[in-house]
């Protein structure tokens, strides 16, 4: 069967439904990791620098600016350990998120709203085909509005 719209032609074979289910079904493929000096220099070191410069150091600075005296070594060691544990499973790096630290640390922060916003955004949920980042923002804004009205400000 051929369907044509303008210049676009799509050719569906007679068993296109069965081919669709075969082609989109994920397959578990074990891949043996390989290490090389090039990948360490070209991938690992830049990711370390980016993580330290954009998340960990600013996160510590935010905590310090808000009078949270936390030793850096245990925090960096812990995030490094969890990054190491997640790496074989394909997880991204674990870090001190500077933006979350900023949302949660200040006295005037709307902590429940910030926490709910972060949880929705990080959850990976999708409602009506719209990602959790949008719903987190929406719920966070609604919580701030409700909190301000309850406080009368």
SERO-4910 file (N, C-alpha, C, O; in steps of 0.05 Angstrom, whole numbers):
BEGIN
 pado doro    nc1    nc2    nc3   cac1   cac2   cac3    cc1    cc2    cc3    oc1    oc2    oc3
  Unk    A     17    -24      0      0      0      0     18     25      0     37     26     16
  Unk    A     13     43    -17     29     68    -19     11     91    -12    -11     95    -23
  Unk    A     20    108      7      6    132     15     23    155      5     48    156     10
  Unk    A     11    175     -8     27    197    -17     13    223     -9    -11    227    -12
  Unk    A     30    242      1     21    268      8     40    288     -5     63    290      4
  Unk    A     32    301    -25     50    320    -39     73    305    -51     69    287    -67
  Unk    A     97    313    -44    121    300    -54    131    277    -37    149    262    -45
  Unk    A    118    273    -15    126    252      4    112    226     -2     87    225     -4
  Unk    A    127    205     -6    116    178    -10    124    159     11    148    158     18
  Unk    A    106    145     23    112    125     44    102     98     34     79     95     27
  Unk    A    120     79     35    113     52     25    112     33     49    132     28     62
  Unk    A     88     24     56     84      5     78     82    -23     66     66    -29     48
  Unk    A     98    -41     76     96    -69     67     72    -82     81     61    -70    100
  Unk    A     64   -105     72     40   -118     83     43   -126    112     23   -127    126
  Unk    A     67   -131    121     71   -139    149     84   -117    165    101   -122    182
  Unk    A     77    -91    160     91    -68    172     87    -68    202    104    -58    217
  Unk    A     64    -78    212     60    -78    241     79    -96    256     90    -89    276
  Unk    A     83   -120    245    101   -139    257    130   -129    256    146   -133    274
  Unk    A    137   -116    234    164   -104    232    168    -81    252    190    -78    262
  Unk    A    147    -66    256    149    -44    275    155    -54    303    172    -43    317
  Unk    A    141    -75    312    146    -85    339    174    -98    342    186    -97    363
  Unk    A    184   -109    321    211   -121    322    232    -99    323    251   -101    338
  Unk    A    228    -78    307    248    -57    305    249    -38    330    270    -26    334
  Unk    A    228    -35    345    228    -17    367    231    -31    394    233    -18    415
  Unk    A    231    -58    394    235    -72    419    264    -71    426    282    -79    411
  Unk    A    270    -60    450    299    -58    458    311    -85    462    299   -104    472
  Unk    A    336    -87    454    352   -111    458    374   -105    477    388    -85    475
  Unk    A    378   -123    496    401   -121    515    426   -130    501    428   -153    492
  Unk    A    445   -112    500    470   -118    487    493   -112    506    496    -89    514
  Unk    A    507   -133    515    529   -129    533    553   -119    517    561   -131    497
  Unk    A    565    -98    526    588    -87    513    612    -86    533    610    -75    554
  Unk    A    633    -99    525    657   -100    542    670    -72    541    677    -63    519
  Unk    A    674    -60    564    686    -33    563    716    -36    556    729    -55    562
  Unk    A    725    -16    542    753    -14    536    764     13    545    749     33    545
  Unk    A    788     13    554    801     37    564    825     44    547    840     26    539
  Unk    A    828     69    543    852     78    528    860    105    539    844    120    550
  Unk    A    885    112    534    895    138    543    880    160    529    875    181    540
  Unk    A    873    156    503    859    176    488    831    182    500    823    205    501
  Unk    A    817    160    508    790    165    519    792    178    547    775    194    554
  Unk    A    812    171    562    815    184    588    821    214    584    809    231    598
  Unk    A    839    220    566    846    249    562    824    263    547    818    286    553
  Unk    A    811    250    528    791    264    511    763    264    523    747    281    515
  Unk    A    757    246    541    729    245    552    729    249    582    715    266    593
  Unk    A    744    232    597    742    232    626    752    258    638    738    269    656
  Unk    A    775    267    630    786    292    642    768    316    636    762    331    655
  Unk    A    759    320    611    741    343    607    715    341    623    705    361    633
  Unk    A    703    317    626    679    314    642    684    320    671    668    332    684
  Unk    A    707    312    681    715    318    709    717    348    713    706    359    732
  Unk    A    730    362    694    734    391    696    707    405    695    702    423    710
  Unk    A    690    397    676    664    409    673    647    405    698    634    424    708
  Unk    A    647    381    709    631    375    733    642    391    757    626    403    771
  Unk    A    668    392    760    679    407    783    673    437    780    665    450    799
  Unk    A    678    448    755    675    476    751    647    486    751    641    508    759
  Unk    A    628    470    740    601    480    736    582    471    758    560    483    761
  Unk    A    589    450    774    570    441    794    582    439    822    571    452    841
  Unk    A    603    424    825    613    420    852    624    445    866    616    451    888
  Unk    A    642    460    853    653    484    865    631    505    869    630    517    891
  Unk    A    614    511    849    592    530    855    573    520    876    563    536    892
  Unk    A    568    494    877    551    483    898    562    488    926    548    496    944
  Unk    A    588    483    929    601    489    955    601    519    961    597    527    984
  Unk    A    605    535    940    605    564    944    577    574    954    575    591    971
  Unk    A    556    563    942    529    570    950    524    562    979    513    578    995
  Unk    A    532    538    987    529    529   1014    545    548   1033    534    555   1054
  Unk    A    569    554   1026    586    571   1043    573    599   1045    573    611   1067
  Unk    A    563    610   1023    551    637   1023    526    638   1041    519    659   1051
  Unk    A    514    615   1045    490    614   1062    497    603   1090    479    593   1104
  Unk    A    522    604   1097    532    597   1124    529    568   1131    526    561   1154
  Unk    A    531    551   1111    532    522   1116    562    515   1113    572    512   1091
  Unk    A    575    510   1135    603    503   1135    605    473   1132    603    458   1152
  Unk    A    610    465   1108    613    436   1102    640    430   1091    650    444   1073
  Unk    A    654    410   1101    680    402   1090    676    391   1062    658    375   1057
  Unk    A    693    401   1043    690    393   1015    698    364   1010    685    351    994
  Unk    A    719    354   1023    730    328   1017    709    305   1019    706    290   1000
  Unk    A    694    303   1041    674    282   1042    652    284   1021    642    264   1011
  Unk    A    644    309   1015    623    312    995    633    304    967    619    290    953
  Unk    A    657    313    960    668    306    933    673    276    932    668    263    911
  Unk    A    684    265    954    689    236    954    664    219    951    663    200    937
  Unk    A    642    228    964    617    213    963    605    215    935    596    195    924
  Unk    A    605    239    923    595    241    896    612    225    876    601    213    857
  Unk    A    638    225    881    656    209    864    651    180    866    651    165    846
  Unk    A    646    170    891    640    142    895    614    134    881    613    113    868
  Unk    A    593    150    883    568    143    870    571    145    840    557    130    825
  Unk    A    587    163    830    592    165    801    606    139    792    600    128    771
  Unk    A    625    130    808    640    106    801    622     81    801    624     64    784
  Unk    A    603     80    820    585     57    822    565     58    799    557     36    789
  Unk    A    556     81    790    537     83    769    548     81    741    534     75    722
  Unk    A    574     87    738    586     87    711    584     61    696    578     61    672
  Unk    A    587     37    708    584     13    693    556      8    682    552     -8    664
  Unk    A    537     22    694    509     19    685    501     41    666    478     43    658
  Unk    A    520     57    658    515     79    639    503    104    651    493    121    637
  Unk    A    505    106    677    494    130    691    512    154    687    536    151    682
  Unk    A    501    177    688    516    202    686    530    207    713    525    193    733
  Unk    A    546    227    714    561    234    738    542    244    760    522    256    755
  Unk    A    550    239    785    535    249    808    551    274    818    575    273    820
  Unk    A    537    296    824    551    320    833    535    336    852    511    329    857
  Unk    A    547    356    864    533    375    881    519    395    862    532    414    853
  Unk    A    494    392    858    480    409    839    479    438    849    466    443    870
  Unk    A    492    456    836    494    484    844    466    496    846    460    511    865
  Unk    A    449    491    826    423    504    826    405    494    848    390    509    860
  Unk    A    406    468    853    390    457    875    401    468    902    385    474    920
  Unk    A    427    469    905    438    481    929    429    509    933    422    518    955
  Unk    A    428    525    912    419    552    913    390    554    921    382    571    937
  Unk    A    374    536    909    345    537    915    339    529    944    322    540    957
  Unk    A    355    510    955    348    499    981    362    514   1004    354    511   1027
  Unk    A    384    529    999    401    539   1020    392    565   1032    395    569   1056
  Unk    A    382    583   1017    377    610   1027    353    611   1046    335    594   1045
  Unk    A    353    631   1063    332    635   1083    305    640   1069    284    630   1079
  Unk    A    305    655   1048    280    662   1035    271    642   1014    252    646   1000
  Unk    A    285    620   1012    278    600    993    252    587   1000    245    582   1023
  Unk    A    237    581    979    212    566    983    219    537    982    216    523    961
  Unk    A    229    526   1004    241    499   1004    222    477    995    229    461    979
  Unk    A    197    476   1005    179    455    995    174    457    965    174    437    951
  Unk    A    170    481    955    166    485    927    190    477    911    188    464    890
  Unk    A    214    484    920    239    477    906    242    447    906    250    435    886
  Unk    A    237    435    929    240    405    930    221    391    911    229    372    897
  Unk    A    196    400    911    176    387    893    183    392    864    181    374    847
  Unk    A    192    417    858    200    423    831    222    404    822    222    393    800
  Unk    A    243    402    839    265    384    832    257    355    829    265    342    811
  Unk    A    240    346    848    231    318    846    215    312    821    219    291    808
  Unk    A    197    330    814    182    326    789    200    327    765    198    310    747
  Unk    A    218    346    764    236    349    741    255    325    738    261    317    716
  Unk    A    264    315    760    284    293    759    270    265    757    284    246    752
  Unk    A    244    264    760    231    239    761    229    224    734    228    200    733
  Unk    A    230    239    713    228    227    687    199    220    679    194    207    659
  Unk    A    179    229    695    152    224    688    143    239    663    155    260    656
  Unk    A    123    229    650    112    243    627     82    241    629     71    219    630
  Unk    A     69    264    630     40    265    631     30    279    606     38    301    599
  Unk    A     12    265    592      1    275    566     23    281    546     21    299    529
  Unk    A     44    265    548     67    268    529     85    291    535    103    297    519
  Unk    A     81    304    558     98    327    566    116    318    589    107    305    608
  Unk    A    142    325    587    162    315    606    159    326    634    145    346    638
  Unk    A    172    313    653    172    321    681    183    349    686    175    362    706
  Unk    A    201    358    669    212    385    673    190    406    672    190    425    689
  Unk    A    172    404    653    150    423    651    131    421    676    124    441    688
  Unk    A    124    396    683    106    392    705    119    401    731    105    412    749
  Unk    A    145    397    734    159    406    758    158    437    760    153    447    782
  Unk    A    162    450    738    161    479    738    133    489    744    129    507    760
  Unk    A    113    476    732     85    484    737     77    480    766     66    498    779
  Unk    A     83    456    777     76    450    805     92    468    824     81    478    844
  Unk    A    117    474    818    133    491    835    122    520    836    120    532    857
  Unk    A    114    530    813    102    557    812     76    557    827     71    576    842
  Unk    A     60    537    823     34    536    838     39    535    868     24    548    884
  Unk    A     59    520    877     65    518    906     74    545    917     66    552    939
  Unk    A     90    560    902     99    586    911     76    605    913     74    620    932
  Unk    A     58    605    893     34    622    894     17    616    918      8    634    932
  Unk    A     12    590    923     -4    582    946     10    590    972     -3    601    990
  Unk    A     36    586    974     51    593    999     49    623   1004     46    632   1026
  Unk    A     52    639    983     51    668    986     23    677    994     20    696   1010
  Unk    A      3    665    983    -24    672    991    -30    664   1020    -44    679   1034
  Unk    A    -20    641   1028    -24    633   1056    -10    651   1076    -19    656   1098
  Unk    A     13    662   1068     29    681   1084     17    709   1083     23    726   1100
  Unk    A      1    714   1062    -11    740   1059      8    760   1046      5    784   1050
  Unk    A     28    751   1031     46    770   1019     42    771    989     56    786    975
***
